[in-house]
Amino acid sequence: MSSIAIIEDDPKIARLLADYLTQAGFDTATAHSGQEALSLATSQHFDLFLLDVMLPDGDGFSVCKQLRLFSSAPILFLTARIAEEDRLLGLELGGDDYIVKPFSPREVVARVKANLRRLALDSGQSPTSTLQLDQDTLTAQFGHRTTDLTAIECALLAALTAAPNKLFNRDELIDRIYSDGRVVSDRTIDSHIKKLRQKLSRIDQGEVIEAVYGAGYRFKPCTKLP
């Protein structure tokens, strides 16, 4: 799971960005000043920085210069400044992108994803375009986004993904995920599937589990790019 540092002095904006990025499957941490940002950045690893240009103890350009002394992670400036010289200065100091305020949180998430994809390609890595399930950590991943699962949800997804396009009735799924012979109703399976779909939607994979009315469920691999 990619980790994003949000360096923004306005608590409401910082909280809004954190909420949207968390929903998109990212880890986030927030700093409200330049000094706090540098302290945070030297204490843990971040894959990308969202950096406000106007900070209470200086400007984001100075913070960018300091970050570039020890980090090569993408830096996306958040700013109300639209003058060309400001944008050029930020890029010359090591910034990777500019997002002008007021902005849409969804646009910020899209820019974050685009910069991380570019970083992966530049480093010779290729973000996976298929859903990945890790049964050891109980997580599902698509591209750079990850969502946590319960043990039952993980077992359900493992059963479905093991046989793509195969239609499983509810009894078959019960047998595969409950090995102790307990009595489980169809509604219990439906409830688990509903919650699993909601979690997969966070990583843009909510449609991979198809419900067939009166019959059951099947896994339909999605070929979209992450």
C-alpha positions in Angstrom: 0.0 0.0 0.0 1.5 3.4 -1.0 2.0 6.0 1.7 1.1 9.6 1.0 2.3 12.6 3.1 -0.2 15.5 3.1 1.5 18.8 4.0 -1.2 21.3 4.3 -1.8 24.0 6.9 -5.6 24.1 6.5 -7.0 21.2 8.7 -10.2 20.9 6.7 -8.4 20.6 3.4 -5.9 18.1 4.9 -8.7 16.0 6.4 -10.7 16.0 3.1 -7.6 14.9 1.2 -6.8 12.2 3.7 -10.4 10.9 3.6 -10.4 10.6 -0.2 -6.9 9.1 -0.4 -7.8 6.5 2.3 -10.9 5.5 0.4 -8.7 5.1 -2.7 -6.6 2.6 -0.8 -3.6 4.8 0.3 -2.0 5.2 3.7 -1.8 8.9 4.7 -0.1 11.0 7.3 -0.5 14.8 7.8 1.7 17.7 8.7 0.5 21.3 9.1 3.9 23.1 8.8 7.2 22.9 7.1 9.1 21.8 10.2 6.5 19.2 11.1 6.7 17.9 7.5 10.4 17.5 7.5 10.3 15.8 10.9 7.6 13.4 9.5 9.5 12.7 6.3 12.7 11.8 8.1 10.9 9.4 10.5 9.1 7.2 8.0 9.0 6.4 4.3 6.6 8.1 1.9 5.9 7.2 -1.8 4.5 10.7 -2.6 4.2 14.1 -1.0 1.3 16.6 -1.4 2.9 19.9 -0.5 1.1 23.2 0.1 3.1 26.1 -1.2 1.9 28.5 1.6 2.8 27.2 5.0 2.8 29.1 8.4 6.5 28.8 9.0 7.8 29.4 5.4 6.9 28.2 1.9 6.6 24.8 0.3 9.5 25.6 -2.1 12.0 25.6 0.8 10.5 22.3 2.1 10.8 20.8 -1.4 14.5 21.7 -1.4 15.0 20.0 1.9 13.0 16.9 0.9 15.1 16.5 -2.2 18.2 16.1 -0.1 17.0 12.6 1.0 13.9 11.6 -1.0 13.2 11.1 -4.7 9.5 10.5 -4.1 7.1 12.6 -6.3 6.2 16.0 -4.9 2.9 17.5 -6.0 2.4 21.2 -5.1 -0.9 22.4 -3.8 -1.2 26.1 -4.5 -3.4 29.1 -5.2 -0.6 30.7 -7.1 -1.1 30.5 -10.9 1.7 32.7 -12.1 4.0 30.9 -14.6 7.2 31.8 -12.7 5.8 30.2 -9.5 5.1 26.9 -11.4 8.5 27.0 -13.0 10.3 27.6 -9.7 8.5 24.7 -8.1 9.4 22.3 -11.0 13.0 23.5 -11.0 13.4 22.8 -7.3 12.3 19.2 -7.8 8.5 19.3 -7.8 6.7 16.9 -10.2 3.3 18.4 -10.6 1.1 21.4 -9.8 -2.5 21.3 -8.5 -4.2 24.7 -8.4 -6.6 25.6 -5.6 -9.5 25.3 -5.5 -9.3 21.7 -6.6 -11.5 18.6 -6.7 -10.4 15.9 -4.3 -11.0 13.4 -7.0 -8.6 15.2 -9.3 -6.0 15.1 -6.6 -6.5 11.3 -6.2 -6.2 10.9 -10.0 -3.0 13.0 -10.1 -1.5 10.9 -7.2 -2.3 7.7 -9.1 -0.9 9.0 -12.3 2.4 10.1 -10.7 2.8 6.7 -8.9 2.1 4.9 -12.2 4.8 7.0 -13.9 7.2 6.3 -11.1 6.6 2.5 -11.4 7.2 2.6 -15.1 10.3 4.7 -14.8 11.8 2.3 -12.3 11.0 -0.7 -14.5 8.1 -1.9 -12.5 4.7 -2.5 -14.0 1.6 -2.0 -11.9 -0.5 -5.1 -12.1 -3.7 -4.9 -14.2 -5.2 -7.9 -12.4 -6.7 -8.3 -9.0 -4.1 -9.8 -6.6 -5.1 -11.6 -3.4 -2.7 -12.1 -0.5 -4.2 -14.7 1.9 -1.3 -14.2 4.4 -2.0 -10.6 5.0 -5.8 -10.8 4.2 -5.6 -8.1 1.5 -6.6 -7.6 -2.1 -4.6 -5.3 -4.4 -5.3 -3.7 -7.8 -2.5 -1.5 -9.2 -1.3 0.7 -6.3 -4.5 0.3 -4.3 -5.1 -2.2 -1.5 -8.0 -3.1 0.7 -8.2 -5.2 3.9 -10.4 -8.2 4.0 -11.8 -10.4 6.8 -10.8 -14.1 6.8 -14.2 -15.1 5.5 -14.1 -12.5 2.7 -10.6 -13.6 1.8 -11.7 -17.3 1.6 -14.7 -16.3 -0.5 -12.6 -14.3 -2.9 -10.0 -17.1 -3.1 -12.7 -19.7 -4.0 -14.2 -17.5 -6.7 -10.8 -16.4 -8.2 -9.6 -20.0 -8.3 -12.1 -20.7 -11.1 -12.7 -17.6 -13.1 -16.2 -17.5 -14.8 -17.3 -20.6 -13.0 -20.8 -20.2 -11.4 -20.8 -21.2 -7.8 -24.1 -21.8 -6.0 -24.3 -20.7 -2.4 -24.0 -24.3 -1.0 -20.7 -24.7 -2.9 -19.4 -21.5 -1.4 -20.5 -22.5 2.1 -18.6 -25.8 1.8 -15.4 -24.0 0.6 -15.2 -21.4 3.3 -16.7 -23.2 6.3 -14.7 -26.4 7.0 -16.3 -27.1 10.4 -19.7 -28.2 9.0 -21.6 -25.4 10.7 -25.1 -24.5 9.5 -25.0 -21.3 7.4 -27.9 -19.7 5.6 -27.9 -18.4 2.0 -28.4 -14.9 3.5 -25.1 -15.1 5.3 -23.3 -15.7 2.1 -25.1 -12.9 0.4 -24.2 -10.6 3.2 -20.5 -11.5 3.0 -20.6 -11.0 -0.8 -22.1 -7.6 -0.4 -19.4 -6.5 2.0 -16.7 -8.0 -0.2 -18.0 -6.1 -3.2 -18.0 -2.8 -1.2 -14.4 -3.3 -0.3 -13.4 -4.2 -3.8 -15.1 -1.1 -5.0 -12.5 0.9 -3.1 -9.8 -0.4 -5.4 -12.0 -0.1 -8.5 -12.9 -3.8 -8.7 -16.4 -3.9 -7.4 -17.8 -5.4 -10.6 -15.6 -8.5 -10.7 -18.1 -10.6 -8.6 -21.2 -11.1 -10.7 -24.5 -12.2 -9.1 -26.6 -14.6 -11.2 -30.2 -14.4 -10.1 -31.4 -17.6 -8.4 -28.1 -19.4 -9.2 -25.2 -17.9 -7.3 -22.0 -16.0 -8.0 -19.0 -16.0 -10.3 -15.7 -14.2 -10.7 -15.3 -12.2 -13.9 -11.7 -10.9 -14.3 -11.5 -7.2 -15.1 -9.0 -6.2 -17.7 -9.1 -2.4 -17.0 -5.8 -0.7 -16.3 -5.1 0.3 -12.7 
